[in-house]
Amino acid sequence: MNLTGQETLPVSQTQAWAALNDAELLKASISGCESLSLIAEHEYEALMTVAIGPVKAKFKGKLKLTDLQPPNSYKLAFEGHGGAAGHGKGSAQVRLEAQGAAQTLLHYEVQASVGGKIAQIGSRLVDMAAQKMAGEFFAAFNTALQARYGLASPAAAAEAKAAAKSRWQALLDWYLGWLGRIFTGKI
């Protein structure tokens, strides 16, 4: 399985790097993650429940960060075992690219393989489940970033912009109406 993509994060590159190295923030952002514990420098142990099609199991795994180039990139190696449900292992390359003072583009490339019952489900279903998990992770991660750094969500920002435009539109309408009355001699 190969999964490649990018995600825009509403924070600076330094803030994005710090968040990607915060076990508690990551745990809260990973759907089904029950624990994510630091066991050595740049090494974590994880326990999570994963459902792929009809197979649902608890997976115990290890994650190791290598090739760290703060705050630009790192490589992540992972492996997990879910008993009779199967196992998985792989790696991910993560790269951060500043897009201004308060926006970062995260690029990721994941290569993974699975075995056991999960492999029997079929690669198409496994790929769809991986894409869904990535989408859920980034939605939760962006929400956590917004909460941590006091940022408005995109929907809240759009509402605030519309409200401000509405106030300015009302003021402009009043002003144009007042000018119209002056020029028509109705004042």
C-alpha positions as CSV (number, residue, x, y, z in Angstrom):
1,M,0.0,0.0,0.0
2,N,1.2,3.5,-0.9
3,L,-0.4,6.6,0.4
4,T,0.8,10.1,-0.6
5,G,-0.7,13.4,0.1
6,Q,-0.4,16.9,1.7
7,E,-2.2,18.8,4.3
8,T,-2.3,22.5,5.1
9,L,-1.8,23.2,8.8
10,P,-2.9,26.6,10.2
11,V,0.3,27.2,12.2
12,S,3.9,28.1,11.6
13,Q,6.4,25.4,10.7
14,T,7.9,25.5,14.2
15,Q,4.5,25.0,15.8
16,A,3.7,22.2,13.4
17,W,7.0,20.5,14.2
18,A,6.3,20.8,17.9
19,A,2.8,19.4,17.5
20,L,4.0,16.5,15.4
21,N,6.3,15.6,18.3
22,D,3.8,15.9,21.1
23,A,2.6,12.4,22.0
24,E,-0.6,13.6,23.8
25,L,-1.7,15.7,20.9
26,L,-1.0,12.9,18.5
27,K,-2.9,10.4,20.7
28,A,-5.9,12.6,20.8
29,S,-5.8,13.0,17.0
30,I,-5.5,9.3,16.1
31,S,-8.8,7.6,15.9
32,G,-9.0,4.5,18.1
33,C,-5.6,5.3,19.8
34,E,-5.8,4.2,23.4
35,S,-2.2,5.0,24.4
36,L,1.0,6.4,22.8
37,S,3.9,6.2,25.2
38,L,7.5,7.3,24.8
39,I,9.7,4.3,25.5
40,A,13.1,5.7,24.3
41,E,14.3,8.8,22.6
42,H,12.2,9.2,19.4
43,E,10.6,5.7,20.0
44,Y,7.0,5.2,21.0
45,E,4.7,2.3,21.8
46,A,1.1,2.5,20.7
47,L,-2.1,0.6,21.5
48,M,-5.1,1.2,19.2
49,T,-8.2,-0.3,18.0
50,V,-8.5,-0.5,14.2
51,A,-11.4,-1.6,12.0
52,I,-10.9,-2.4,8.4
53,G,-14.0,-3.8,6.8
54,P,-15.3,-6.7,8.9
55,V,-12.0,-7.0,10.8
56,K,-11.7,-5.1,14.1
57,A,-8.8,-5.7,16.4
58,K,-6.5,-4.1,19.0
59,F,-3.1,-3.5,17.6
60,K,0.0,-3.1,19.7
61,G,2.8,-1.4,17.8
62,K,6.0,0.5,17.8
63,L,6.9,3.8,16.1
64,K,10.4,5.1,15.6
65,L,11.4,8.5,14.2
66,T,14.7,8.7,12.3
67,D,16.5,11.1,10.0
68,L,15.2,14.0,12.0
69,Q,15.9,17.4,10.5
70,P,14.0,19.8,12.7
71,P,11.7,21.6,11.8
72,N,11.8,20.3,8.2
73,S,11.4,16.5,8.0
74,Y,11.7,13.1,9.5
75,K,11.1,9.4,8.7
76,L,8.8,7.3,10.7
77,A,9.1,3.4,10.8
78,F,6.1,1.5,12.3
79,E,5.0,-2.0,12.9
80,G,2.0,-3.4,14.7
81,H,0.4,-6.7,15.6
82,G,-3.2,-7.4,16.1
83,G,-3.2,-11.1,17.0
84,A,-5.4,-13.2,14.6
85,A,-6.4,-10.1,12.7
86,G,-3.0,-9.7,11.3
87,H,-0.1,-7.4,11.3
88,G,1.3,-4.4,9.5
89,K,4.5,-2.6,9.0
90,G,5.9,0.3,7.0
91,S,7.4,3.7,6.9
92,A,6.4,7.3,6.3
93,Q,8.4,10.3,5.1
94,V,7.1,13.5,6.6
95,R,8.2,16.9,5.3
96,L,7.1,20.4,6.4
97,E,7.1,23.4,4.1
98,A,6.5,26.9,5.4
99,Q,3.7,28.7,3.5
100,G,4.0,32.0,5.3
101,A,4.2,33.0,9.0
102,A,1.1,31.0,10.1
103,Q,0.6,28.2,7.6
104,T,2.6,25.1,6.9
105,L,2.2,22.5,4.1
106,L,2.8,18.9,5.4
107,H,3.8,16.4,2.7
108,Y,3.6,12.7,3.5
109,E,4.5,9.5,1.7
110,V,3.6,6.2,3.3
111,Q,4.6,2.7,2.2
112,A,3.0,-0.2,4.2
113,S,2.3,-3.9,4.0
114,V,-0.2,-6.0,5.9
115,G,-0.6,-9.6,6.6
116,G,-3.1,-12.0,8.1
117,K,-6.9,-11.5,7.9
118,I,-6.4,-7.9,7.0
119,A,-4.5,-8.9,3.9
120,Q,-7.3,-11.2,2.9
121,I,-9.8,-8.4,2.8
122,G,-8.2,-7.0,-0.3
123,S,-5.9,-4.1,-1.1
124,R,-8.7,-1.8,-2.3
125,L,-10.5,-1.9,1.0
126,V,-7.3,-1.6,3.0
127,D,-6.3,1.5,0.9
128,M,-9.7,3.1,1.4
129,A,-9.5,2.5,5.2
130,A,-6.0,4.0,5.2
131,Q,-7.2,7.1,3.4
132,K,-10.2,7.4,5.7
133,M,-7.9,7.2,8.8
134,A,-5.6,9.8,7.3
135,G,-8.5,12.1,6.7
136,E,-9.8,11.6,10.3
137,F,-6.4,12.2,11.7
138,F,-5.8,15.5,9.9
139,A,-9.3,16.8,10.7
140,A,-8.7,16.0,14.4
141,F,-5.1,17.3,14.3
142,N,-6.1,20.6,12.7
143,T,-8.9,21.0,15.4
144,A,-6.3,20.3,18.1
145,L,-3.9,22.9,16.6
146,Q,-6.6,25.5,16.5
147,A,-7.5,24.8,20.1
148,R,-3.8,24.8,21.2
149,Y,-2.9,28.0,19.5
150,G,-6.2,29.9,19.8
151,L,-7.0,29.9,16.1
152,A,-10.5,30.2,14.7
153,S,-11.6,27.3,12.6
154,P,-12.1,28.0,8.8
155,A,-15.9,28.0,9.3
156,A,-15.7,30.4,12.2
157,A,-13.3,32.6,10.2
158,A,-15.7,32.6,7.2
159,E,-18.7,33.5,9.5
160,A,-16.7,36.4,11.1
161,K,-15.7,37.7,7.7
162,A,-19.4,37.5,6.5
163,A,-20.5,39.3,9.7
164,A,-17.9,42.0,9.2
165,K,-18.9,42.4,5.6
166,S,-22.5,42.6,6.6
167,R,-21.8,45.4,9.1
168,W,-19.8,47.3,6.6
169,Q,-22.5,46.8,4.0
170,A,-25.1,48.2,6.4
171,L,-22.9,51.2,7.1
172,L,-22.3,51.8,3.4
173,D,-26.0,51.5,2.6
174,W,-26.8,54.0,5.4
175,Y,-24.1,56.4,4.1
176,L,-25.2,56.1,0.4
177,G,-28.9,56.7,1.5
178,W,-27.8,59.8,3.5
179,L,-25.9,61.1,0.5
180,G,-28.9,60.4,-1.7
181,R,-31.1,62.5,0.5
182,I,-28.7,65.4,0.5
183,F,-28.4,65.4,-3.3
184,T,-32.2,65.2,-3.8
185,G,-32.8,67.9,-1.3
186,K,-34.8,65.7,1.1
187,I,-32.7,66.7,4.1
